């Protein structure tokens, strides 16, 4: 058997997922969709038998059967009734036994740093010069990247980076985490009225900062949670780790009855600023900013009346078996090139956009059967069959309309180019990506927490109606593309502090000038 060849993506090119669709991802999506098929079949059988028994009762046949059975031996019809009743009872019991626990998002909170942390682009330039760590070429490169990055003048950086010399010690990094995450957790607990000792599980994801004791232990210690709390600390999983944390919470809620799970997503900037001069490692300096979010999830059915959303699907795609994908985002020392100084940072490959496109293709092909209307799935399947029979060149690929599957889309704010390409690839309207653009402009790339700032914008500026479907889409190192799908339990129009006094018109003017 010959090894499977993996096509090398073109650098600086967001892969057009519409050009080819791998059948294995369709099969994976159908498999996920069919996992609930036994419960659906049992429910259909139970419904049909219940209708049959109801019809026999309405026509009086059950009474006549009982009368006949009381006077004579058991008849065939009576045996049928008994068997039908037994199967009905078994089907109902099986249905309830196969039913999984619901996963509710009770509420969430996004951290808004104080105004003293704001770092306008001019201040960013001045601090870079004052640090005396960067060459004039590097400073000019960062200024150009920042000018067309889609970031505004109100993004935040830890105040220690503006000091001379910069304050980047372990204690400074811990202080940043405490300010961001303790505040977010305190806010979400206050909003929900849940006491810290009611929490059954704590999950924290932070990719680059992983001290001892762990970040999850820091939260448990600060809020004096119970000693039997289960805690997890996810590190090194990149910007899509927020959805991974939600998936882990979902799995825990399937095992632990009547409990709350606290999820905290953030990234630490203090100890991960790059002070070297390798261009591929300077880009994160221009994009990443301070941010963090805390989410409270539960499987308590009593929470259904006030919970904001119910989790419907999580689809995770990982391309780590592809060397190009695995190496496109790597934390390392700048050991190569003329500016190599052995300084630690995160290197971004030129193939990053192409890899992201490949991961997106795999993810949405799996997600499609779970969320798209039957009509769209039939059209897509017919087109796929036609392209196999007639040839790919004779028939253009059919692009499913994901706007029919979701009312709101929360795209990770990885960069202006990423949002633009996803809008183009999925044929989304500007209204669908407006919240992601606003989050990038107002807060920058805030890693795994960005999808929650996007959702907070939607709730604050547009509102969410009961039944609306929300798609959260994140990309991360490894390389990963992950999706979470939520359904709104009620009408939501919360005003999040993170979006107080945001000027949308000012954003549009600034972005238009930077083109």
KANOR-V289703 format. One record per residue. RES is the residue in one small letter. BURIAL is I if it has 9 or more other ideal C-beta (glycine too) atoms within 8 Angstrom, else O. Layout:
# KANOR-V289703
RES & BURIAL
RES & BURIAL
This chain:
# KANOR-V289703
x & O
x & O
x & O
x & O
x & O
x & O
x & O
x & O
x & I
x & O
x & O
x & O
x & I
x & I
x & I
x & O
x & I
x & O
x & O
x & O
x & I
x & I
x & O
x & O
x & I
x & I
x & O
x & I
x & I
x & I
x & O
x & I
x & I
x & O
x & O
x & O
x & O
x & O
x & I
x & O
x & O
x & I
x & I
x & O
x & I
x & I
x & O
x & O
x & I
x & I
x & O
x & I
x & I
x & O
x & O
x & I
x & I
x & O
x & O
x & O
x & I
x & I
x & O
x & O
x & I
x & O
x & O
x & I
x & I
x & O
x & O
x & O
x & O
x & O
x & I
x & O
x & O
x & I
x & I
x & O
x & I
x & O
x & O
x & I
x & I
x & O
x & I
x & I
x & O
x & O
x & I
x & I
x & O
x & I
x & I
x & O
x & O
x & I
x & O
x & O
x & O
x & O
x & I
x & I
x & I
x & I
x & I
x & I
x & I
x & I
x & I
x & O
x & I
x & O
x & O
x & O
x & I
x & I
x & I
x & O
x & I
x & O
x & I
x & I
x & I
x & O
x & I
x & I
x & I
x & O
x & I
x & O
x & O
x & I
x & O
x & O
x & O
x & I
x & I
x & O
x & I
x & I
x & I
x & O
x & I
x & I
x & O
x & I
x & I
x & I
x & I
x & O
x & O
x & O
x & I
x & I
x & I
x & I
x & O
x & I
x & I
x & I
x & O
x & O
x & O
x & I
x & I
x & I
x & O
x & O
x & O
x & I
x & I
x & I
x & I
x & I
x & I
x & I
x & I
x & I
x & I
x & I
x & I
x & I
x & I
x & O
x & I
x & I
x & I
x & O
x & O
x & I
x & O
x & I
x & O
x & I
x & O
x & O
x & I
x & I
x & I
x & I
x & I
x & I
x & I
x & I
x & I
x & I
x & I
x & I
x & I
x & O
x & O
x & I
x & I
x & I
x & I
x & I
x & I
x & I
x & O
x & O
x & I
x & O
x & I
x & O
x & O
x & O
x & I
x & I
x & I
x & I
x & I
x & I
x & I
x & O
x & I
x & I
x & I
x & I
x & I
x & I
x & I
x & I
x & I
x & I
x & I
x & I
x & I
x & I
x & O
x & I
x & I
x & I
x & O
x & I
x & O
x & O
x & I
x & I
x & I
x & I
x & I
x & I
x & I
x & I
x & I
x & I
x & I
x & I
x & I
x & I
x & I
x & I
x & O
x & I
x & I
x & I
x & O
x & I
x & I
x & I
x & I
x & I
x & I
x & I
x & I
x & I
x & I
x & I
x & I
x & I
x & I
x & I
x & I
x & I
x & I
x & I
x & I
x & I
x & O
x & O
x & I
x & I
x & O
x & O
x & I
x & I
x & I
x & I
x & I
x & O
x & I
x & I
x & I
x & I
x & I
x & O
x & I
x & O
x & O
x & I
x & O
x & I
x & I
x & I
x & O
x & I
x & I
x & I
x & O
x & O
x & O
x & I
x & O
x & O
x & O
x & O
x & I
x & I
x & O
x & O
x & I
x & O
x & I
x & I
x & I
x & I
x & I
x & O
x & I
x & I
x & I
x & I
x & I
x & I
x & I
x & I
x & I
x & I
x & I
x & I
x & I
x & I
x & I
x & I
x & I
x & I
x & I
x & I
x & I
x & I
x & O
x & O
x & O
x & I
x & I
x & O
x & I
x & I
x & O
x & I
x & I
x & I
x & O
x & I
x & I
x & O
x & O
x & O
x & O
x & O
x & O
x & O
x & I
x & O
x & I
x & I
x & O
x & I
x & O
x & I
x & I
x & O
x & I
x & I
x & O
x & I
x & I
x & I
x & I
x & I
x & I
x & I
x & I
x & I
x & O
x & I
x & I
x & O
x & I
x & I
x & I
x & O
x & I
x & I
x & O
x & I
x & O
x & O
x & O
x & I
x & I
x & O
x & I
x & I
x & I
x & I
x & I
x & I
x & I
x & I
x & I
x & I
x & I
x & I
x & I
x & I
x & I
x & I
x & I
x & I
x & I
x & I
x & I
x & I
x & I
x & I
x & I
x & I
x & I
x & O
x & I
x & I
x & O
x & O
x & O
x & I
x & I
x & I
x & I
x & I
x & I
x & I
x & I
x & I
x & I
x & I
x & I
x & I
x & I
x & I
x & I
x & I
x & I
x & I
x & I
x & I
x & I
x & O
x & O
x & I
x & O
x & O
x & O
x & I
x & O
x & I
x & I
x & O
x & O
x & I
x & O
x & O
x & O
x & O
x & I
x & O
x & O
x & I
x & I
x & O
x & O
x & O
x & O
